[in-house]
Amino acid sequence: MEENLNQCASIPMDDMNMGLMFAGNLCWGLTYAFILAWAGTNSLMGGIKNAALIALFSSLSMTLQTHSMTTVYSNTSAIAVDVLASVVISSLMGAAIGWFYGRGPKSEA
């Protein structure tokens, strides 16, 4: 993966700050939880579909903007991998959130 990144555009660190990584991921998960709650998602498949669409558009937007303004990505295949990975991870997160929201008692119609 190193051939796809330009280290001049970032500051290399000795060790990742795990506290900040935890806080950032928690905020991202809460963002999805709020969006999926507002969308009325209450099933595993609903969570997967909605989270995949959110991830596709948000990741594609951020990645294309980063590529247009920096030299972080050296080729377009890295963009595709980044977006695909984001969609897969977000779909798993959406599945968990959708399942959690739908696990309560079912109302009879």
C-alpha positions in Angstrom: 0.0 0.0 0.0 3.0 2.3 0.5 3.3 2.8 -3.3 -0.2 4.4 -3.2 0.7 7.1 -0.6 2.9 10.1 -0.7 4.6 10.5 2.7 5.4 14.1 1.9 1.8 15.0 2.4 1.6 13.7 6.0 3.7 13.6 9.1 4.9 10.1 10.0 4.3 9.2 13.6 6.2 6.7 15.7 3.0 5.3 17.3 -0.7 5.9 16.7 -2.6 7.9 19.4 -5.1 5.2 20.3 -7.1 7.5 22.6 -7.8 9.8 19.7 -8.4 6.9 17.4 -11.0 5.5 19.8 -12.7 8.9 20.2 -12.8 9.4 16.4 -14.3 6.0 15.8 -16.9 6.5 18.6 -18.0 9.8 17.0 -18.3 8.2 13.6 -20.3 5.3 15.0 -22.6 7.8 16.8 -23.1 9.7 13.6 -24.3 6.6 11.9 -26.5 5.6 14.8 -28.2 9.0 14.7 -28.7 9.0 10.9 -30.0 5.4 10.9 -32.4 6.2 13.8 -33.7 9.3 11.8 -34.1 7.0 8.8 -36.2 4.6 10.8 -33.8 1.7 10.2 -34.8 -1.3 12.4 -33.5 -4.4 10.7 -30.1 -5.9 9.8 -30.7 -5.6 6.0 -32.0 -2.0 6.4 -28.9 -1.1 8.3 -26.6 -2.6 5.7 -28.3 -0.9 2.8 -28.6 2.5 4.4 -25.1 2.5 5.9 -23.6 1.4 2.5 -25.2 4.3 0.7 -24.1 6.8 3.4 -20.5 5.4 3.2 -20.5 5.3 -0.6 -21.3 9.0 -1.0 -19.5 10.3 2.0 -16.3 8.3 1.4 -16.3 9.1 -2.4 -16.9 12.8 -1.6 -14.0 13.0 0.9 -11.6 10.9 -1.1 -12.2 12.8 -4.3 -11.8 16.1 -2.5 -8.6 14.9 -0.9 -7.3 13.6 -4.3 -8.1 17.0 -5.9 -6.2 19.0 -3.3 -3.3 16.8 -2.1 -0.9 14.2 -3.3 -1.9 11.6 -0.7 -3.2 9.2 -3.4 -0.8 8.6 -6.2 -3.3 6.7 -8.4 -7.1 6.1 -8.8 -6.9 2.4 -7.8 -6.1 3.6 -4.2 -9.3 5.7 -4.3 -11.4 2.7 -5.3 -9.9 0.6 -2.6 -10.5 3.3 0.0 -14.1 3.8 -1.0 -14.8 0.0 -1.1 -13.2 -0.6 2.3 -15.3 2.2 3.7 -18.5 0.8 2.3 -17.7 -2.7 3.7 -16.8 -1.5 7.1 -19.8 0.9 7.3 -22.1 -1.9 6.1 -21.0 -4.0 9.0 -21.5 -1.1 11.4 -24.9 -0.5 9.9 -25.9 -4.1 10.2 -25.1 -4.0 14.0 -27.0 -0.7 14.4 -30.0 -1.9 12.4 -30.1 -5.2 14.4 -29.9 -3.3 17.7 -32.7 -1.0 16.8 -34.9 -3.8 15.6 -34.4 -6.2 18.5 -37.2 -4.8 20.6 -40.7 -6.3 20.9 -42.6 -6.3 17.5 -45.9 -4.4 17.4 -48.7 -6.2 15.8 -50.4 -4.4 12.9 
